[in-house]
Amino acid sequence: MDSANFDIVEVAGLGRPFQLGMAYDLRKHKLLPGLTLWDYEGLQTKICVSNQYDTKFDLLSSDSSDDKTSTTKISAYLKIAALCGLLDVSGSCTYFTDEKKSEKKAKLTLSYHATTKFKQLSMDHLTQISYLSELKGAGATHIVVAILYGADAYFVFERELDSHKNKWELEGELKLTIQKLSFLMTGELGSSGERKDSEKHEFEKTSCTFHGDFKLESNPYTLQDALQVYTKLPYMLGEKGEHAVPLQVWLYPLSKLPKSRLEESDCIVREISDTLNTRMSHAIDRLNMIEGKVNDLMNNEAAKSLALFHSKLQDLKQKFSQHKADFMTNLAHLLPLIRGYKKEESDLVDLLQTYEDSPFNSPAMDRWLEYRRMESDVLGSFLKQLRETGVNLDEDLHILLSDAETVVSFTFTSLDLPDEFLSDLVIPDEAEKKTPDEIPTWLTSGIIKTMRKNLSLFKDLKRSNNNRHTTFNAHHEIHPGACIMLYEGGSDEPICFTPPTKPVFSATIKLFSRTIVVKLNPACEATVKRTLEYKPRMKEWWKTLVVERDEEKLTNLESVIAEQKAKSGHFLLGQTEEDWGLYLSNFNVS
């Protein structure tokens, strides 16, 4: 049959149960089961069958919808129809509608494609029609006249990214791992237990999702299980290909049949332009990409541990999910109407323009997500260090305050700042608001530096005050980034603890033959203890004196000579012409 002469249309099977002689609505890409032009017995006598064997396999690294379908004969429109829910696909074609994306995973797909036989109706059968009248008013536009049978399978391998490798490096390693294991399984690299043991860890780190036209006893979840299934696929089609499914289908317009009561206008289908198909594909890819980034953020430690951070992400997710659902619903409603000449392509242009002008599609959306990712990474790092120190999150701080005399809390203070972009993020049909040009973040280099200093001090306090209750929580309005909050006497009104600065040397020193008188400036309020250490230069051990007054007298000394060497962690008070060193220790603060 010549498609040019008979206007035959070729479509992908997409896991649908096509049969020769079945009616089809090409406008909606919908099967019409039970509607046929011939009785079963008469149909079987006019079927021509020929073998058509072909097998292909490939490794695919790209996850875009265009690249997924580039190696198949799925049309651009059919792909869009499947993605927006116009089609109920099954089997291997669920691979094309799998929208799960993550920037935190490297992904590689092993594809398998096989064809077995080609079935078609004979030409004279198209003139011997029995039930044409029954198709009137059923919405049918075409009839199935040929089917190519076979099977497809896709093994999607994923591996979590770590901090030491980027996505492209890990994809390369994953590809190498798959190749190594396939060689091992076919015996090309030998079968030594030692080699398999050395590769075992790499195999276990890789998960697998299966999409296929094969009936498996159980789905493979590991790389090794997947490749064991992969080697058995040719045998699963059956000795005569009896388990094959429709891969490609050829449709003949009903208006071309003899004695047809359908006008050509009843069967005509408007094809949507390539430009609009591309715009739709890119729009759906971007929606899936944003959804993947939001899901990644919500699965991070910061969102799981800090309710305020999680709340902002949840707010965005709810608004975005509504935006995506509305766009896909409108698209699914509009496309069949355009193909049936009940709507114009200009209506689709308007819908796409509304989407493209949405704040969800703006550079501001990208910046917002990037800033939240940066904040999430920093918060996650701090949470990890706090937990390694033995500190746990305590959201019920008021309960802890009722049970403890003193509570020291490492508090993240900027998680509840107003978010203008998130507040103004609305569905375009609801309101028209200008997307802000600037997206703020509290995460500045100065704040990070302060947070690190406070974390270091907090860990010191934790180690030196094991009898105190220590925790971390999520919000305080005054001090940006993070600070150490001190709750005393069961009060829920904390103070932000600021450690005293290093004392600037300012003292009056009087020297005598065996006595030194040291007069210090008054200590600040936060200081509860000061120590003064001293020793002769030739001695090894330092003597320590607790300074309780602003003036101290060191008596019964040997010859008074200055010590030149400073001691780590102490501050030089002064040096005399003699050989003595005087040092003020770090403050001990409760």
N, C-alpha and C positions, 0 to 999 in steps of 0.2 A: 504494500500500500504506500502511495506517495503522499506525504503530508501536505506538500505544496498544492497538489491537485484536489485533495479531498478535505483540506482544512483540518487535518488531524492535529490534536493537541496532546503533547506529552507532559505528564505530571508525575511527581514522585509518590510512591506508595505511602510513605510515612507510617508504616505499621497498620494501615487500615485494611479491612477484609474485602478487598476487591475480588470480583468474579467476572468472567466474560459474560457480556450481555446485560450487566447491571446498569441501571440508570444513574446519572450523575448531574448535579447542579454545579456548573463551573463557576457561576457568579459567587456562590458561597463556598465553593470547594467542599461540597457536601454529598456524601453517598446517600442514595435513596434505596434502601434494602427492600426487597420484595417486588420492585418494579423492573420488569424485563420485557423484551419484545418476543421472546420465544419460550416454548415449553422446554423442560429440562432434557427430555429424550431427544428432541429434535436438535437442540443446541449441541449436544455431545457429538453428533454425527458430522458436524461442520467445523470442528476445531482442528487446527493444524498445530503440531507440536514439533519443535526442533531443539536439539541440545545447544546450549550456549555457555560453555565453561570459561570462567575467568576468575582469577584470584589475585588480590592486591593487598598489601599491608603498608602501613606508614607510621612514622612517629611525628606527632603534631605538637608544637609548643604554644602556638597562639590560641587565645581563648575568645577572640572577638566573634560575633555572629557571622561576619563576612568570611573569615578564615575557616570557621567550622564547616561552612557549606561550600567552600571553594573546590573541594575534591569530590563533590557529589553533583547530581543533576537537579538539585532543589532550586526552583526559580526564586528570584528575589521576593516576589510577592508571596509565594507560598511560605517562605521562611517568615515573613512578617505576619502572615495569617496565623501561623503556628505560635509565634511568640506572643501575640496579643490575645490568644485564647479562642480564635475562630475555629481551630481544628483540635480535635481530640486525638493526639498522637500517642503511639505506644511503641514498645520494642526499642530498637536502636535509635529511633528518632527522638526519644526523650533526651538524648545527648544534646540536640540542637536547642531544646527549650530549657536546659538546665542553666538557671540564672545565677547559681551560687558563685560568687567571685570573692577573692580575698587577696589583699596586697601582702599578706603575711605567709602565703604559701606559694611554693613553686609547683607548677602543674605541667604534666606531659601526658599526651594521649596516644595510646597504641591502637591503631584502627585496623580492622579486618573486613575485607569485602570479597564476596564470592557470588557468582551467578551460575545457574544450573540449566535452566531451560526457558524457551520462549514459546508462548501460546498465542494464537491469533484465530479470529474467525475468518472463514473463507469468504471471498468476494460475493459469491452467489447467495450466501446466507443473508447478506444485507438487503436482498430483494425479496426475501421470503419472510415477511413480518406477520406475526400473529396477534399481538396485543398492543398495537400502537395507540389505539383509542384510550387505553387505560392510563397513558402518560399525560393526557390532556389535563391541565390544571394542577399537576403534581410538582411543577417547578423544575422538571428535568430539562436540561439543555443538551446533554451528550449521552452517548452510550459507550460502554467499555468494549473495545474491539481487539485489544492485544495486551498481554501482560508479560513482563520479564521477571522471572523468579530468581531468588537467591537469598542471601542473608548478609547483614552487616553487624558488626560488633565494635564497641568502643570501650577500652579499659582506660579510665582516667586515674592516673597516679598523682598523688599529692604528697608533699613533704613540707613540714613547718620550717619557716626561715629561722635562723638564729642570728645573733648579733654580729657574727664574724663573717657572714657571707651575704651577698646581695642575691636578688631573685634570679638573675641571669647565670651567675656562677652555680647556684644550686640546681637550676634546670639542666645545665651541662653535666653536673655530677649525676643527676637523676637519669639522664639519657645514657650515660656510661654504665650506671648500675643495671639498667634494664638490659643493655646489650650484653653485659657480663653474664647476667643470670640466664639469658636466652642461650648463650653459648654453652654455659654449664649444663643446661637441661638437654641440649642436643648433643652433648659430649664433645664439642669442638675444642674445649679447653681442658678436657679430662674430667675426672669425677673424684678427685681426691677429697677425703673428708677434711683435710687441713685447709684446702682452698675454700670449701664451703663454709667452714667455721669462720674464716677470716672475713667473708663477705656477709655473714649472717646479720651483723649489727646494722649494716646499710640497708639490707632488705627489710628488717623489722621497722625501720623508721619511715617506711613508705606505705601509705594507705591506698586503697583502690576502690573505685566506684565503677560498676559494670552497667553498660547500656547495650542491649543486644536483642537480636531476633531468635535467640536460642533458649531452649528450656533447660535450665541448670538445676541440679539437685540442691545446690546452695550457692549463693553469690560469693565471689572471691572478695576478701577484704584486705589481703596482703599482696605484695608484689609477687611473691613466690607462688601463692595460690592462683593469682591471675594468669601467670605464664603457663602454669600447668593446664588451666582451662584452655588457654590460647592454642596450645599444641593439639588439643582434641577437637577444635571447632570443625575442621573439614569432615570428620566422621559423624558429627551431630546432624548434618544435613540429610543423612540417610543414604543408603546404597544407590537409590535412584532419584535422590533429591526430593523425596516426598515431604521433608520437613521444611522446605524452602517457603518463603513468603513473597508477596508481590513487592518488588523494588521500584519498577517503573511501569507506568500504565499509559496506554494510548486511547484517546477518546475521539469519537466521531460525532459531529453535530447532528441532532435529530432532524433539523430542517433540511438536511441533504438527502434524507431517506425517501424512497418512493412512497407516494400516497400519504406523505406526512401532512398533518393538519396544522403543523406549527409553521409560523412565518419565520423568515430568517431573522427578523428583529426580535423574535422570542428567544432566540438562542445566542444572539450576538453578545459578546463580552468585551467591555472596554479594558484594555491593559493600562495599568498605571505606569507613568513614565519612569525611566531609570533614575532620573534626578530625584524624584519624590521617594522612590524606593530607597535610595541611598540616604536621604535625609531621615526617613523613618528608622532605618537600620542604625544610624549613628545616634539618634535620639534614644532608642531602646538600649543600646550599648552603654550610653552615658548614665541612664537611669540605673542600670545594673551595676555600673562601676561605683556610683555614689552609694548605693545600697550596700555594696560590699565593704566600702570604707567605714560606713556607719556601724555595720555589724562587727568589723574588726575592732573599732574603738570600744564598743559595748562589751566585747569579750576580753578586753585588757584588764589588768589588775586594778588600775585606777578606778574604772567604772564599776567593777565588782565590789570594791572596798569603800568607795566614797560616794555616799548617796547624792550629794549635791552635784558632783560631776556626772553621775549616772542620770540624774534628772534632766540635765540639759540635753544630753544625747537622746534620752527617751522622748523629749519634747520634739527634737528635730526628726526623729524616726517616725513619730506619729504623723507629723505634718507632711513629711516626704512620702510616706506610704500612701496617704490620701491623694497626694499630687500624682503619684505614679498610677494608682488605681484609676483615677479619673481620666488620665491621658489614654491608658490602654483600653478602657471601656469605650471612650469616644472614638478611638481608632477602630475598634472592632465593630462598632455600629456603623461607621461611615464607609468603610472600605467596600462591603458588598453593594451598598447603594450606588457608589461611584461606578463599580464594574457593571451594574445593571442599568446605567444611564438615568438613575433617579436623583443623583447628586453630581456636582461637577468637581473637577480636580481643584478648582479654586477654593472649595470648602476644605479640602485637605490642606492646602497651602495655609489657609487661615488657622487651622488647628495647629499645624507645625510652628507657625509664627508665634502663636500664643505660648506654646511650650518654650520656644527658643528665647522669648522675652521674659520668661519667668525667672524670679530670683534663684530658683533651684538650679537654673542653668547658667548662672552668672559667675564671673571670676570671684566675686565675693564669697560664693558658696565654696569654691575651691580653697580660698584663703582661710575661711572659717574651719573647714575640715583639717587643713594643714596645721593651724594653730592648736586645735584640739589634740591632734596627734602629738605635737611637740610637748604640750602640757601633760598628756597621758604618759609619754615616755619618761619625763622628769618625775612626775608623781609616782610612777611605778618603781623607779629607781630608789626613791626615798622610802617608799613602803617596804621594799625588799630589805633595805638596810635596817629599818626600824624593827622588822620582824626577826631579822638575824640577831638583833640585840636583845630580843626577848620581849618586845613591846607589841601589844595587840591593839587593834582598833576597838574602841568602846563608844558606841553610839548612845548608850544609855548612861551618859555622864552623870545625870542627876542622881541615879541610884548609887553610883560609885561615890559621889560626894557625901551621901548620907552615911556611908560605911567607913569613910577614911577621914583622918584629921587633915592630912595634906595630900594633894594630888598635883603631880607635875605632868603637864600635857604638851606634847608637840602638836601644834595646831596649824593645819593648812588654812590660810586666812583669806584667800582670794577666789574661792570656788563659787561664791554666791554673788559675784559682782553682776550688775545689770548687763544684759546682752541685747543691745538694740537690734542687731541683725536677726536674732532668733525671735524677738518679740514682734518684729514687723514682717516675719516670714509668713505670708498668707498665700492661699490659693488665688491665682489671678482672677477667677470669676467673682471672688468675694470682695475684693477691694483692690485699688490701685495705689501702691505705695512705692516710693523711690527706694531702690536698693542702696544702702550706704556705701560710699566709696571706700571708707576705711573700716577695717575689721580689727578691733583692739584685742590685745592679749596682755595679761598681767605678767607674762613670762619674759622679763627683760634680763640682761646679763647681770645687772646690779642686784636684782631680786634673787636670782639663782645663787649668786655669791653669798648673799645674806642668809639664804636658806641653808646652804652648806655649812656656814659657820654655826648657825643655830643647831643644826643636826649634830655636828661634832660636839658641841657643848652639851646637848641633850644626852648623847650617849655617855659622856663623862659623868653627868649627873646620875644616869641610870646605874652605872657601875659603882659609884660612890655612895648611893642612897638606896640600897636594895630593900630597905625596910619601908620605903615610900611607895605609894601607888603611882605607877607611870603608865601612860596611855597615849594614844594620839587620836585626834578627832578632826573635824572637817572645816570649821568656819570661825572666823573672827573678823570684824569689819575694819579695824583700824590699821593693823600692821600688814602690809602686802606680802604675799608669798607664804611665809610661815614664821611662827614665833613660838617661844616656850611660854606656856600659860601656867601660872601658879595659883592653885585654889587652896585656901587655908581655912581651917576652922569650920569646914562644911559649907562655906559660902559658895554660891554659884556666880559670884562676881569676881572674875579672875583679874590678875595683873599680868601684863606681858613682862616676863623676866628679862632684864638686860644685864649681862654680866659686867662687873666693873672693869674699866679699862686698865691697862697696865699703868702702875703708878709712875708718874714722872718724878725723877729724883729731885727732891727739894728738902734738904735737911741741913742742920747746923751741927758740925762735928768739932768737938774740943778734945785735944790730945793732951794726955799726961804721961808720965813715965810708964806706968802699968795700968792705965785707965783710958778708956775712950767713952765720951759722953755723946750720944746721938739723939738729936731732937728732930722728930719727924713732923710733917704737916698733918693736920687732923685727917682721919680716914673718912671715906664716904659712908653713907647710911647702909649700903648693901654689904659692907665688909663686916664680917663677924670675927675674923681672926687674921692676925698678921704674924709672920715669923721672921726673925733676923738670924742669919747664919754667918759664922765667922770662923777663921782659923789662921794660924801662922802659915807662911808660904811653905815651910819645910815639913809641915805636918800633913798627914793624909786625910784625917777625919775632920769633918766640919762639926762645929758645935751649934746647937739650935736654941734660940731663945724666943719664947712666945711674947710678942709685943703687946702689952696691955695698956700702956700709956703712950703718949706722944713723945715722951723723953725716956730713954733707957741708958743705963750706965753699965759698961762692960768693965769689970774689975779683975784684979789678980791676973793680969795678962803678962806675957813675956814681952820682949822688946817689940814695940809697935812699928811694924814696917808693912807697907802696902802690898797686897797680893794682886798680881796683874791678871791672873787667869779668871775668866768669868765661868760660872757654873750654869749648865744648860737648865732652863726652866726658872732661873732666878734673875733678879735685876740688880745691877751694881748700884749700891747706894752712894758710894764714894770711895776714894782712896786717899791715903795720907802719904806723907813722906816716909813713913815707916812701912814695914812689911806685913801689913794686915789687909785681909779682904773682908768687906761687909756686903751682904746681899739680902734683899727683901724677897721672900718667896711669893709665889702666886697666892692670891687670896683664896681662902677656903670659904665657899658660900653655900649656905643651906638652901 
